[in-house]
Amino acid sequence: ELHFVINKYSFEHTVYNALRGRRPIQPPEVPFELYLNETMEKTSKSCDLCNYQNMTAIDSLGRMENQYAYSAANAFKFDQWHSMFMPRQHDITKLTFEEMKDVFTLAWKWCQAVHKQSPSHRFPTILWDSLPHGGASQVHPHIHATLHSDHYYGQFESIRFASERYYRNHENVKEHRQKNYFRAIQDIHMAFNLTVSFNGITVLVPINVVLNDNELLLMFQLDL
């Protein structure tokens, strides 16, 4: 039996077939924990991002640093404003909350500095690809921050466009601001018991799976 879930605003389309959960999946040749340990040990001694003061460049805003994190210009930019932010800790399995908080705090500080210098750049995006299998060219944990002048990238712009369509299609949103697209998505997932909320943050398992079966979505309100 097939079940189809379609988001009429974002046009995401997911097909559910219970039998697919029983399909044979080949285990990895190397256990994941062993792979992580070997990779961290092998790369820590010659890591460019650990030796960032000598092996990385800086952009026009200069080097940004705080207790646990620092910035570096991206040599292979995909936008006019594109920089990287990373913790001083090389081993991703040992990262603490405070270290990651410093990384994202620094990235947001950079985004604000870019927008102040160039107000037309007002669409920030933060991306995190981790380890070679996730597309990262460096094992050292790092995130990418960019600002674009016209729109968000790819899927993020699709989400923004979906929220705008929802806004324009619901008079109560336009007049009273009682609900919005993201609240509606959250309410639907809550109805299916697919959410967990904590300290103003809601984690949900998307009904429409965009990238892979292990995807999670975090939703929270940011007061700027």
C-alpha positions in Angstrom: 0.0 0.0 0.0 1.4 3.4 -1.0 0.8 6.7 0.8 1.5 10.0 -0.9 2.3 13.2 1.0 2.4 16.4 -1.0 3.1 19.9 0.3 1.0 22.2 -2.1 3.1 25.2 -1.2 6.6 23.9 -1.5 5.7 21.1 -4.0 7.7 18.5 -1.9 6.4 15.1 -2.6 7.1 11.9 -0.6 5.9 8.4 -1.2 5.6 5.9 1.7 5.8 2.2 1.2 6.0 0.0 4.4 7.8 -2.7 2.5 10.8 -0.4 1.8 11.6 -0.6 5.5 12.3 -4.3 5.0 14.7 -4.0 2.1 18.2 -5.4 2.7 20.9 -2.8 3.5 24.5 -3.7 3.3 26.4 -2.6 6.5 29.5 -0.4 6.0 32.9 -2.2 5.5 34.4 -0.3 8.4 32.4 0.4 11.6 31.5 4.0 11.9 33.2 4.6 15.3 36.4 3.0 14.0 36.3 5.2 10.9 35.9 8.3 13.0 38.7 7.5 15.3 41.1 6.6 12.5 40.2 9.7 10.5 40.6 12.1 13.4 44.0 10.6 14.3 45.2 10.6 10.8 44.3 14.2 9.9 45.0 16.0 13.2 48.8 16.3 12.7 48.6 18.0 9.3 45.4 20.0 9.5 45.3 23.3 7.7 42.4 24.6 9.9 44.2 23.7 13.1 47.1 25.8 11.8 44.8 28.5 10.7 47.1 31.5 11.4 49.6 30.2 8.8 47.4 28.1 6.4 44.2 30.1 5.9 43.4 33.5 4.4 41.2 36.3 5.8 38.5 38.3 4.1 38.1 42.1 4.1 36.4 42.1 7.5 39.6 40.6 9.0 40.0 37.5 11.3 37.2 37.0 13.8 37.9 35.0 16.9 36.4 34.3 20.3 37.2 31.8 23.0 36.5 28.6 21.1 36.2 29.6 17.5 37.7 31.6 14.6 37.0 32.6 11.1 38.8 32.0 7.8 38.2 33.2 4.2 37.1 30.5 1.8 39.5 30.1 -1.1 36.8 28.5 -3.2 33.9 31.0 -2.8 30.5 30.4 -4.3 29.3 34.0 -3.5 30.8 37.5 -3.1 30.5 37.1 0.7 31.5 33.6 1.8 33.5 32.8 4.9 34.1 29.8 7.2 33.9 29.4 10.9 35.4 26.6 12.9 36.1 25.4 16.5 39.6 25.1 17.8 38.8 21.4 18.5 39.7 19.2 15.6 37.8 16.0 16.7 34.1 16.4 15.9 33.3 13.6 18.4 34.7 15.8 21.3 32.9 19.0 20.5 31.0 20.6 23.4 27.9 22.8 23.3 29.9 25.8 24.3 32.3 25.3 21.4 29.6 25.0 18.9 27.8 28.0 20.4 30.9 30.1 19.8 31.1 28.9 16.2 27.6 29.9 15.3 27.8 33.1 17.4 30.9 34.1 15.4 29.2 33.3 12.1 26.1 35.4 13.0 28.4 38.3 14.0 30.1 38.1 10.6 26.7 38.1 8.9 25.7 41.2 10.7 29.1 42.9 9.9 28.6 42.0 6.2 25.1 43.4 6.1 26.3 46.6 7.8 29.0 47.1 5.2 26.7 46.1 2.3 23.0 46.5 3.2 21.9 45.0 -0.1 23.2 41.6 1.0 20.4 40.5 3.3 19.8 36.8 2.7 22.1 34.9 5.1 22.7 31.2 4.8 24.7 28.9 7.1 25.7 25.5 5.8 27.5 22.6 7.6 28.9 19.7 5.6 30.8 17.3 7.8 33.5 14.7 7.0 34.4 13.5 3.4 31.3 11.4 3.0 29.2 14.5 3.7 31.1 16.6 1.1 33.6 18.4 3.3 37.0 18.9 1.9 38.5 19.3 5.4 37.9 16.9 8.3 38.2 19.7 10.8 34.7 20.7 11.7 33.7 24.0 9.9 30.6 25.8 8.8 30.1 28.1 5.8 28.3 31.4 6.0 27.2 33.4 3.0 25.1 36.5 2.2 23.3 37.0 -1.1 21.7 40.1 -2.4 18.7 38.7 -4.3 17.6 35.4 -2.7 18.4 32.4 -0.6 20.0 29.4 -2.2 18.1 26.5 -3.7 15.9 24.7 -1.1 16.1 27.6 1.3 14.5 29.9 -1.3 11.9 27.3 -2.0 11.0 27.4 1.7 10.8 31.2 1.7 8.7 31.2 -1.4 6.3 28.6 0.1 5.9 30.7 3.2 5.1 33.8 1.1 2.5 31.9 -0.9 0.9 30.7 2.3 0.9 34.2 3.7 -0.8 35.6 0.5 -3.4 32.8 0.5 -4.6 33.3 4.1 -6.3 36.6 4.9 -6.1 35.9 8.7 -2.3 35.8 8.4 -2.1 39.0 6.4 -4.5 40.9 8.7 -4.0 39.5 12.2 -0.6 37.6 11.9 -2.1 34.8 14.0 -0.4 32.0 12.0 2.2 31.6 9.4 3.6 28.8 7.2 6.1 27.5 9.7 3.5 27.4 12.5 1.2 25.5 10.3 4.0 23.0 9.5 4.7 22.6 13.2 1.1 22.1 14.0 0.7 19.4 11.4 3.7 17.5 12.8 2.5 17.9 16.3 -0.8 16.3 15.4 1.1 13.3 14.2 3.3 13.2 17.3 6.4 13.9 15.3 7.8 16.7 17.4 9.7 17.3 20.5 9.9 20.8 22.0 12.4 22.2 24.5 13.1 25.8 25.6 11.4 27.4 22.6 12.9 25.0 20.0 10.9 22.4 18.2 12.5 19.4 16.6 10.4 17.6 14.1 10.7 14.5 11.9 9.6 15.9 8.5 6.7 14.1 6.8 8.1 15.2 3.5 11.6 13.8 3.5 13.8 16.1 1.4 17.3 14.7 1.6 17.5 11.3 3.5 15.7 9.1 5.9 17.6 10.5 8.9 16.6 14.1 8.4 15.5 16.3 11.3 14.2 19.9 11.2 14.7 22.4 14.0 12.3 25.4 14.2 12.5 28.4 16.5 11.8 32.1 16.5 14.7 34.4 16.3 14.3 37.9 17.7 16.4 40.3 15.8 
